[in-house]
């Protein structure tokens, strides 16, 4: 087997969950590395746990020939291959391609005669979470696979970078592993990323929601990508489409497309969080791209370090770290004060502002907003370059590169 980059966190999780009576569900945007992680885990099973090849049953449903299988045929095949005297490790990659797949999985899980340890992957969050939550409540555990982190990006690119050039490329081309072998060919990278984007729309939106308007989907995501970190609601998008002479659409249609783009993990929605009442407000929200490369390939493929790219990068890092992420606006009688991220983990709240260059002119907006929150939770400003001469009492200054590398 070709040597593959080791994503230790995810492999350690799978080892920890091995033989536990849960269905292991790996979700993530296409090309985030789910299939590679499964292959590496199979090698760990064989090399570290002495699992025999015959105990491993795997299907990759990216293979068109396999997509013709019915869930009943798939079930029969797996039962036929299984060893009734040993644990059978079943790997079903991109399982959503099989209609009614969940009936096959639940039957294997509940089999009393043969022991199965089941691992599945999928590139549509709603498909897996909704259908599994109905049939497999309490019987599955989820692992969300993110694109390569900044630290992994540097490691996988053979440490060819000093810090800032690496950041430039990471913000531009993102963390989908397929781009690493062509790292120096930006034209080809842009074409590959656009192909991944279009393939995701076709497979994870159009095929799942029949007879949908591909051009409209593209236009809506294009609008969101050019307004990363800004408050977005259906009215904004409707007005944009009218200005582009794309026609008129109702709020329900726009909301559906936004939801489907989030299900395909092309987008993440961030809801507003009321700090005083600790409640989530869902009337409007902000959106972030599921991968930085898809963002720049579909907006402006350039070398600039923009604030919205930095904000998107910090958001993805917070998700990778296991936070539930929200945003907030505080009204103080003089206007709204925005807090970029309200991050919640283990019932603890942390506040984050993101800033490319902090100086005295924007200090009040970035640091003052944090200081206006009167509670004891952690307050942080993540900065690429600090030129401020003002005090930071009560606020943690975090270097952006160190933050993205997990050193803070």
One Martini backbone bead per residue (centre of mass of N, CA, C, O) as a GRO file, in nm:
protein
  408
    1UNK     BB    1   0.097   0.036   0.021
    2UNK     BB    2   0.066   0.352   0.011
    3UNK     BB    3   0.180   0.606   0.179
    4UNK     BB    4  -0.001   0.762   0.440
    5UNK     BB    5  -0.134   1.005   0.603
    6UNK     BB    6  -0.146   1.058   0.951
    7UNK     BB    7  -0.451   1.082   1.148
    8UNK     BB    8  -0.435   1.036   1.471
    9UNK     BB    9  -0.696   1.120   1.604
   10UNK     BB   10  -0.891   0.935   1.439
   11UNK     BB   11  -0.747   0.666   1.496
   12UNK     BB   12  -0.767   0.675   1.803
   13UNK     BB   13  -1.074   0.671   1.809
   14UNK     BB   14  -1.111   0.395   1.668
   15UNK     BB   15  -0.953   0.233   1.872
   16UNK     BB   16  -1.128   0.306   2.118
   17UNK     BB   17  -1.404   0.189   1.964
   18UNK     BB   18  -1.326  -0.085   1.941
   19UNK     BB   19  -1.583  -0.326   1.994
   20UNK     BB   20  -1.794  -0.138   2.033
   21UNK     BB   21  -2.157  -0.121   2.050
   22UNK     BB   22  -2.116   0.070   1.780
   23UNK     BB   23  -2.175   0.279   1.527
   24UNK     BB   24  -1.941   0.412   1.309
   25UNK     BB   25  -1.947   0.765   1.214
   26UNK     BB   26  -1.820   0.920   0.920
   27UNK     BB   27  -1.800   1.264   0.861
   28UNK     BB   28  -1.764   1.468   0.555
   29UNK     BB   29  -1.632   1.618   0.325
   30UNK     BB   30  -1.525   1.581   0.035
   31UNK     BB   31  -1.187   1.493   0.062
   32UNK     BB   32  -1.116   1.475   0.388
   33UNK     BB   33  -1.028   1.142   0.451
   34UNK     BB   34  -1.211   0.895   0.524
   35UNK     BB   35  -1.101   0.659   0.351
   36UNK     BB   36  -0.811   0.666   0.455
   37UNK     BB   37  -0.876   0.609   0.750
   38UNK     BB   38  -0.993   0.327   0.701
   39UNK     BB   39  -0.741   0.201   0.576
   40UNK     BB   40  -0.556   0.249   0.822
   41UNK     BB   41  -0.728   0.090   1.025
   42UNK     BB   42  -0.699  -0.182   0.888
   43UNK     BB   43  -0.393  -0.198   0.935
   44UNK     BB   44  -0.410  -0.193   1.242
   45UNK     BB   45  -0.571  -0.450   1.276
   46UNK     BB   46  -0.354  -0.635   1.143
   47UNK     BB   47  -0.084  -0.538   1.298
   48UNK     BB   48  -0.189  -0.489   1.611
   49UNK     BB   49  -0.449  -0.721   1.627
   50UNK     BB   50  -0.446  -0.970   1.429
   51UNK     BB   51  -0.636  -0.937   1.194
   52UNK     BB   52  -0.789  -1.090   0.955
   53UNK     BB   53  -0.868  -1.048   0.633
   54UNK     BB   54  -1.145  -1.214   0.652
   55UNK     BB   55  -1.266  -0.998   0.875
   56UNK     BB   56  -1.266  -0.796   0.634
   57UNK     BB   57  -1.536  -0.581   0.518
   58UNK     BB   58  -1.551  -0.403   0.203
   59UNK     BB   59  -1.706  -0.088   0.077
   60UNK     BB   60  -1.702   0.124  -0.221
   61UNK     BB   61  -1.956   0.355  -0.336
   62UNK     BB   62  -1.793   0.494  -0.573
   63UNK     BB   63  -1.857   0.242  -0.713
   64UNK     BB   64  -2.081   0.190  -0.961
   65UNK     BB   65  -2.130  -0.117  -0.937
   66UNK     BB   66  -2.224  -0.103  -0.631
   67UNK     BB   67  -2.479   0.094  -0.666
   68UNK     BB   68  -2.674  -0.152  -0.769
   69UNK     BB   69  -2.719  -0.234  -0.500
   70UNK     BB   70  -2.909  -0.359  -0.267
   71UNK     BB   71  -2.968  -0.388   0.064
   72UNK     BB   72  -3.021  -0.694   0.044
   73UNK     BB   73  -2.771  -0.779  -0.118
   74UNK     BB   74  -2.566  -0.666   0.079
   75UNK     BB   75  -2.645  -0.834   0.320
   76UNK     BB   76  -2.593  -1.112   0.193
   77UNK     BB   77  -2.293  -1.072   0.134
   78UNK     BB   78  -2.196  -1.025   0.424
   79UNK     BB   79  -2.296  -1.287   0.547
   80UNK     BB   80  -2.131  -1.472   0.357
   81UNK     BB   81  -1.840  -1.349   0.450
   82UNK     BB   82  -1.878  -1.419   0.731
   83UNK     BB   83  -1.755  -1.503   1.053
   84UNK     BB   84  -1.915  -1.683   1.311
   85UNK     BB   85  -1.637  -1.696   1.518
   86UNK     BB   86  -1.586  -1.384   1.456
   87UNK     BB   87  -1.503  -1.073   1.419
   88UNK     BB   88  -1.654  -0.836   1.199
   89UNK     BB   89  -1.521  -0.585   0.980
   90UNK     BB   90  -1.722  -0.316   0.866
   91UNK     BB   91  -1.691  -0.125   0.552
   92UNK     BB   92  -1.887   0.174   0.455
   93UNK     BB   93  -1.838   0.373   0.179
   94UNK     BB   94  -2.061   0.589   0.096
   95UNK     BB   95  -2.360   0.476   0.181
   96UNK     BB   96  -2.575   0.680   0.048
   97UNK     BB   97  -2.583   0.523  -0.239
   98UNK     BB   98  -2.780   0.336  -0.076
   99UNK     BB   99  -3.084   0.241  -0.062
  100UNK     BB  100  -3.175   0.171   0.255
  101UNK     BB  101  -2.908   0.113   0.424
  102UNK     BB  102  -3.009   0.113   0.725
  103UNK     BB  103  -3.137  -0.174   0.717
  104UNK     BB  104  -2.873  -0.326   0.692
  105UNK     BB  105  -2.723  -0.216   0.943
  106UNK     BB  106  -2.930  -0.295   1.165
  107UNK     BB  107  -2.921  -0.599   1.107
  108UNK     BB  108  -2.623  -0.641   1.172
  109UNK     BB  109  -2.623  -0.521   1.458
  110UNK     BB  110  -2.866  -0.739   1.555
  111UNK     BB  111  -2.706  -0.984   1.523
  112UNK     BB  112  -2.688  -1.299   1.708
  113UNK     BB  113  -2.473  -1.492   1.539
  114UNK     BB  114  -2.306  -1.239   1.438
  115UNK     BB  115  -2.018  -1.041   1.465
  116UNK     BB  116  -2.023  -0.680   1.442
  117UNK     BB  117  -1.807  -0.410   1.324
  118UNK     BB  118  -1.917  -0.083   1.238
  119UNK     BB  119  -1.825   0.124   0.945
  120UNK     BB  120  -1.915   0.456   0.834
  121UNK     BB  121  -1.965   0.674   0.550
  122UNK     BB  122  -2.033   1.034   0.477
  123UNK     BB  123  -2.131   1.348   0.280
  124UNK     BB  124  -2.410   1.373   0.458
  125UNK     BB  125  -2.535   1.489   0.741
  126UNK     BB  126  -2.845   1.439   0.724
  127UNK     BB  127  -2.856   1.150   0.630
  128UNK     BB  128  -2.722   1.032   0.885
  129UNK     BB  129  -2.856   1.170   1.131
  130UNK     BB  130  -3.159   1.124   1.070
  131UNK     BB  131  -3.170   0.816   1.007
  132UNK     BB  132  -3.017   0.721   1.259
  133UNK     BB  133  -3.196   0.856   1.479
  134UNK     BB  134  -3.440   0.673   1.413
  135UNK     BB  135  -3.298   0.369   1.416
  136UNK     BB  136  -3.012   0.439   1.616
  137UNK     BB  137  -3.068   0.508   1.897
  138UNK     BB  138  -2.779   0.470   2.089
  139UNK     BB  139  -2.593   0.307   1.838
  140UNK     BB  140  -2.415   0.565   1.774
  141UNK     BB  141  -2.103   0.723   1.661
  142UNK     BB  142  -1.944   1.034   1.599
  143UNK     BB  143  -1.712   1.144   1.330
  144UNK     BB  144  -1.570   1.448   1.239
  145UNK     BB  145  -1.419   1.519   0.934
  146UNK     BB  146  -1.170   1.728   0.860
  147UNK     BB  147  -0.983   1.910   0.714
  148UNK     BB  148  -0.687   2.006   0.708
  149UNK     BB  149  -0.484   2.134   0.907
  150UNK     BB  150  -0.230   2.346   0.937
  151UNK     BB  151  -0.035   2.143   1.059
  152UNK     BB  152  -0.085   1.920   0.845
  153UNK     BB  153  -0.012   2.085   0.597
  154UNK     BB  154   0.287   2.117   0.669
  155UNK     BB  155   0.358   1.815   0.698
  156UNK     BB  156   0.254   1.723   0.405
  157UNK     BB  157   0.457   1.953   0.266
  158UNK     BB  158   0.754   1.899   0.380
  159UNK     BB  159   0.839   2.171   0.514
  160UNK     BB  160   0.857   2.413   0.281
  161UNK     BB  161   0.792   2.622   0.504
  162UNK     BB  162   0.724   2.903   0.629
  163UNK     BB  163   0.484   3.038   0.797
  164UNK     BB  164   0.346   3.254   0.601
  165UNK     BB  165   0.343   3.098   0.331
  166UNK     BB  166   0.163   2.873   0.445
  167UNK     BB  167  -0.080   3.050   0.508
  168UNK     BB  168  -0.138   3.146   0.226
  169UNK     BB  169  -0.196   2.861   0.109
  170UNK     BB  170  -0.409   2.766   0.310
  171UNK     BB  171  -0.615   2.995   0.247
  172UNK     BB  172  -0.629   2.920  -0.062
  173UNK     BB  173  -0.635   2.569  -0.069
  174UNK     BB  174  -0.652   2.421   0.188
  175UNK     BB  175  -0.755   2.065   0.320
  176UNK     BB  176  -0.760   1.890   0.063
  177UNK     BB  177  -0.559   1.624  -0.010
  178UNK     BB  178  -0.559   1.630  -0.334
  179UNK     BB  179  -0.362   1.897  -0.354
  180UNK     BB  180  -0.073   1.821  -0.258
  181UNK     BB  181   0.065   1.699  -0.528
  182UNK     BB  182  -0.015   2.014  -0.661
  183UNK     BB  183   0.098   2.265  -0.491
  184UNK     BB  184   0.248   2.443  -0.743
  185UNK     BB  185  -0.042   2.433  -0.910
  186UNK     BB  186  -0.283   2.665  -0.911
  187UNK     BB  187  -0.451   2.605  -1.161
  188UNK     BB  188  -0.513   2.308  -1.094
  189UNK     BB  189  -0.630   2.350  -0.816
  190UNK     BB  190  -0.870   2.520  -0.904
  191UNK     BB  191  -0.996   2.300  -1.086
  192UNK     BB  192  -1.027   2.079  -0.871
  193UNK     BB  193  -1.204   2.242  -0.671
  194UNK     BB  194  -1.437   2.291  -0.872
  195UNK     BB  195  -1.498   1.993  -0.918
  196UNK     BB  196  -1.570   1.927  -0.624
  197UNK     BB  197  -1.797   2.127  -0.599
  198UNK     BB  198  -1.975   2.016  -0.835
  199UNK     BB  199  -1.987   1.722  -0.732
  200UNK     BB  200  -2.130   1.786  -0.467
  201UNK     BB  201  -2.383   1.909  -0.586
  202UNK     BB  202  -2.469   1.663  -0.753
  203UNK     BB  203  -2.459   1.431  -0.525
  204UNK     BB  204  -2.566   1.602  -0.247
  205UNK     BB  205  -2.817   1.760  -0.396
  206UNK     BB  206  -2.944   1.685  -0.670
  207UNK     BB  207  -2.986   1.371  -0.621
  208UNK     BB  208  -3.149   1.411  -0.350
  209UNK     BB  209  -3.290   1.671  -0.496
  210UNK     BB  210  -3.491   1.673  -0.730
  211UNK     BB  211  -3.495   1.904  -0.981
  212UNK     BB  212  -3.271   2.109  -0.944
  213UNK     BB  213  -3.102   2.426  -0.948
  214UNK     BB  214  -2.778   2.462  -1.011
  215UNK     BB  215  -2.746   2.766  -1.061
  216UNK     BB  216  -2.878   2.856  -0.797
  217UNK     BB  217  -2.690   2.720  -0.604
  218UNK     BB  218  -2.435   2.868  -0.698
  219UNK     BB  219  -2.537   3.159  -0.638
  220UNK     BB  220  -2.581   3.125  -0.335
  221UNK     BB  221  -2.294   3.036  -0.258
  222UNK     BB  222  -2.152   3.277  -0.380
  223UNK     BB  223  -2.278   3.483  -0.190
  224UNK     BB  224  -2.178   3.361   0.074
  225UNK     BB  225  -1.869   3.360   0.007
  226UNK     BB  226  -1.881   3.691  -0.021
  227UNK     BB  227  -2.020   3.683   0.303
  228UNK     BB  228  -1.830   3.613   0.517
  229UNK     BB  229  -1.940   3.687   0.848
  230UNK     BB  230  -2.226   3.768   0.767
  231UNK     BB  231  -2.536   3.854   0.783
  232UNK     BB  232  -2.788   3.608   0.683
  233UNK     BB  233  -3.078   3.612   0.471
  234UNK     BB  234  -3.314   3.556   0.238
  235UNK     BB  235  -3.344   3.854   0.151
  236UNK     BB  236  -3.057   3.902   0.056
  237UNK     BB  237  -3.066   3.686  -0.172
  238UNK     BB  238  -3.310   3.783  -0.329
  239UNK     BB  239  -3.191   4.061  -0.401
  240UNK     BB  240  -2.946   3.951  -0.551
  241UNK     BB  241  -3.099   3.789  -0.773
  242UNK     BB  242  -3.250   4.032  -0.886
  243UNK     BB  243  -2.992   4.201  -0.962
  244UNK     BB  244  -2.906   3.941  -1.161
  245UNK     BB  245  -3.161   3.833  -1.312
  246UNK     BB  246  -3.268   3.532  -1.180
  247UNK     BB  247  -3.520   3.609  -1.025
  248UNK     BB  248  -3.784   3.487  -0.819
  249UNK     BB  249  -3.797   3.400  -0.464
  250UNK     BB  250  -3.864   3.226  -0.191
  251UNK     BB  251  -3.776   3.158   0.130
  252UNK     BB  252  -3.799   2.850   0.123
  253UNK     BB  253  -3.606   2.798  -0.110
  254UNK     BB  254  -3.356   2.928   0.014
  255UNK     BB  255  -3.348   2.759   0.273
  256UNK     BB  256  -3.314   2.488   0.136
  257UNK     BB  257  -3.039   2.544  -0.002
  258UNK     BB  258  -2.883   2.608   0.255
  259UNK     BB  259  -2.931   2.338   0.393
  260UNK     BB  260  -2.802   2.157   0.171
  261UNK     BB  261  -2.520   2.289   0.186
  262UNK     BB  262  -2.478   2.202   0.482
  263UNK     BB  263  -2.515   1.897   0.446
  264UNK     BB  264  -2.257   1.900   0.236
  265UNK     BB  265  -2.036   2.099   0.375
  266UNK     BB  266  -2.002   2.381   0.222
  267UNK     BB  267  -2.152   2.474   0.484
  268UNK     BB  268  -2.186   2.684   0.779
  269UNK     BB  269  -2.394   2.750   1.044
  270UNK     BB  270  -2.430   3.051   1.255
  271UNK     BB  271  -2.573   3.125   1.539
  272UNK     BB  272  -2.726   3.310   1.768
  273UNK     BB  273  -2.617   3.426   2.102
  274UNK     BB  274  -2.754   3.482   2.412
  275UNK     BB  275  -2.582   3.581   2.684
  276UNK     BB  276  -2.800   3.630   2.902
  277UNK     BB  277  -2.995   3.361   2.832
  278UNK     BB  278  -2.855   3.122   2.677
  279UNK     BB  279  -2.970   3.146   2.375
  280UNK     BB  280  -3.087   3.045   2.058
  281UNK     BB  281  -3.088   3.220   1.746
  282UNK     BB  282  -3.270   3.147   1.419
  283UNK     BB  283  -3.344   3.389   1.219
  284UNK     BB  284  -3.031   3.426   1.188
  285UNK     BB  285  -2.698   3.421   1.021
  286UNK     BB  286  -2.390   3.275   0.969
  287UNK     BB  287  -2.134   3.187   0.723
  288UNK     BB  288  -1.920   2.903   0.635
  289UNK     BB  289  -1.676   2.734   0.498
  290UNK     BB  290  -1.572   2.393   0.468
  291UNK     BB  291  -1.339   2.521   0.278
  292UNK     BB  292  -1.089   2.731   0.176
  293UNK     BB  293  -1.056   2.643  -0.121
  294UNK     BB  294  -1.355   2.665  -0.208
  295UNK     BB  295  -1.373   2.961  -0.151
  296UNK     BB  296  -1.145   3.075  -0.348
  297UNK     BB  297  -1.232   2.920  -0.614
  298UNK     BB  298  -1.534   3.084  -0.588
  299UNK     BB  299  -1.398   3.378  -0.602
  300UNK     BB  300  -1.063   3.463  -0.529
  301UNK     BB  301  -0.753   3.352  -0.652
  302UNK     BB  302  -0.541   3.465  -0.403
  303UNK     BB  303  -0.278   3.616  -0.182
  304UNK     BB  304  -0.463   3.728   0.021
  305UNK     BB  305  -0.511   3.847   0.354
  306UNK     BB  306  -0.822   3.808   0.479
  307UNK     BB  307  -1.045   3.839   0.726
  308UNK     BB  308  -1.248   3.618   0.629
  309UNK     BB  309  -1.039   3.389   0.614
  310UNK     BB  310  -0.948   3.395   0.907
  311UNK     BB  311  -1.227   3.345   1.027
  312UNK     BB  312  -1.271   3.072   0.887
  313UNK     BB  313  -1.022   2.930   1.007
  314UNK     BB  314  -1.106   2.957   1.305
  315UNK     BB  315  -1.372   2.811   1.284
  316UNK     BB  316  -1.259   2.533   1.194
  317UNK     BB  317  -1.086   2.495   1.447
  318UNK     BB  318  -1.316   2.491   1.654
  319UNK     BB  319  -1.456   2.245   1.536
  320UNK     BB  320  -1.214   2.052   1.559
  321UNK     BB  321  -1.213   2.100   1.889
  322UNK     BB  322  -1.541   2.066   1.969
  323UNK     BB  323  -1.711   2.310   1.919
  324UNK     BB  324  -1.975   2.516   1.970
  325UNK     BB  325  -2.080   2.764   1.731
  326UNK     BB  326  -2.124   3.116   1.769
  327UNK     BB  327  -2.286   3.432   1.777
  328UNK     BB  328  -2.276   3.803   1.847
  329UNK     BB  329  -2.481   4.081   1.975
  330UNK     BB  330  -2.429   4.390   2.145
  331UNK     BB  331  -2.644   4.613   2.310
  332UNK     BB  332  -2.554   4.966   2.439
  333UNK     BB  333  -2.720   5.226   2.294
  334UNK     BB  334  -2.494   5.283   2.039
  335UNK     BB  335  -2.489   4.984   1.942
  336UNK     BB  336  -2.344   4.719   1.790
  337UNK     BB  337  -2.158   4.438   1.927
  338UNK     BB  338  -1.938   4.218   1.795
  339UNK     BB  339  -1.901   3.863   1.820
  340UNK     BB  340  -1.770   3.629   1.643
  341UNK     BB  341  -1.730   3.402   1.889
  342UNK     BB  342  -1.923   3.145   2.055
  343UNK     BB  343  -1.772   2.898   2.253
  344UNK     BB  344  -1.886   2.558   2.327
  345UNK     BB  345  -1.760   2.348   2.606
  346UNK     BB  346  -1.846   2.180   2.866
  347UNK     BB  347  -2.023   2.439   2.962
  348UNK     BB  348  -1.815   2.634   2.828
  349UNK     BB  349  -1.719   2.971   2.760
  350UNK     BB  350  -1.586   3.130   2.459
  351UNK     BB  351  -1.433   3.423   2.332
  352UNK     BB  352  -1.397   3.551   1.983
  353UNK     BB  353  -1.160   3.738   1.805
  354UNK     BB  354  -1.075   3.849   1.467
  355UNK     BB  355  -0.743   3.967   1.346
  356UNK     BB  356  -0.503   4.076   1.146
  357UNK     BB  357  -0.472   4.389   1.249
  358UNK     BB  358  -0.376   4.538   1.548
  359UNK     BB  359  -0.487   4.860   1.652
  360UNK     BB  360  -0.592   5.151   1.789
  361UNK     BB  361  -0.838   5.193   1.587
  362UNK     BB  362  -0.957   4.874   1.646
  363UNK     BB  363  -0.966   4.807   1.952
  364UNK     BB  364  -1.262   4.855   2.036
  365UNK     BB  365  -1.389   4.641   1.848
  366UNK     BB  366  -1.212   4.390   1.945
  367UNK     BB  367  -1.165   4.439   2.265
  368UNK     BB  368  -1.401   4.609   2.378
  369UNK     BB  369  -1.623   4.400   2.325
  370UNK     BB  370  -1.515   4.195   2.532
  371UNK     BB  371  -1.513   4.389   2.787
  372UNK     BB  372  -1.838   4.422   2.783
  373UNK     BB  373  -1.835   4.144   2.910
  374UNK     BB  374  -1.996   4.037   3.225
  375UNK     BB  375  -1.790   3.778   3.276
  376UNK     BB  376  -1.580   3.476   3.349
  377UNK     BB  377  -1.509   3.420   3.068
  378UNK     BB  378  -1.326   3.361   2.804
  379UNK     BB  379  -1.111   3.609   2.638
  380UNK     BB  380  -1.034   3.645   2.278
  381UNK     BB  381  -0.762   3.745   2.055
  382UNK     BB  382  -0.698   3.683   1.714
  383UNK     BB  383  -0.367   3.746   1.576
  384UNK     BB  384  -0.136   3.825   1.332
  385UNK     BB  385  -0.096   4.147   1.405
  386UNK     BB  386   0.057   4.354   1.664
  387UNK     BB  387   0.004   4.733   1.708
  388UNK     BB  388  -0.080   4.778   1.991
  389UNK     BB  389  -0.075   5.004   2.296
  390UNK     BB  390  -0.293   4.869   2.452
  391UNK     BB  391  -0.459   4.714   2.685
  392UNK     BB  392  -0.544   4.348   2.801
  393UNK     BB  393  -0.730   4.333   3.032
  394UNK     BB  394  -0.893   4.016   3.028
  395UNK     BB  395  -0.732   3.948   2.753
  396UNK     BB  396  -0.636   3.721   2.514
  397UNK     BB  397  -0.345   3.684   2.327
  398UNK     BB  398  -0.344   3.532   1.994
  399UNK     BB  399  -0.171   3.375   1.770
  400UNK     BB  400  -0.277   3.259   1.475
  401UNK     BB  401  -0.068   3.042   1.405
  402UNK     BB  402  -0.075   2.903   1.682
  403UNK     BB  403  -0.374   2.839   1.679
  404UNK     BB  404  -0.376   2.661   1.414
  405UNK     BB  405  -0.152   2.464   1.560
  406UNK     BB  406  -0.252   2.434   1.877
  407UNK     BB  407  -0.078   2.682   2.030
  408UNK     BB  408  -0.263   2.796   2.340
   0.00000   0.00000   0.00000
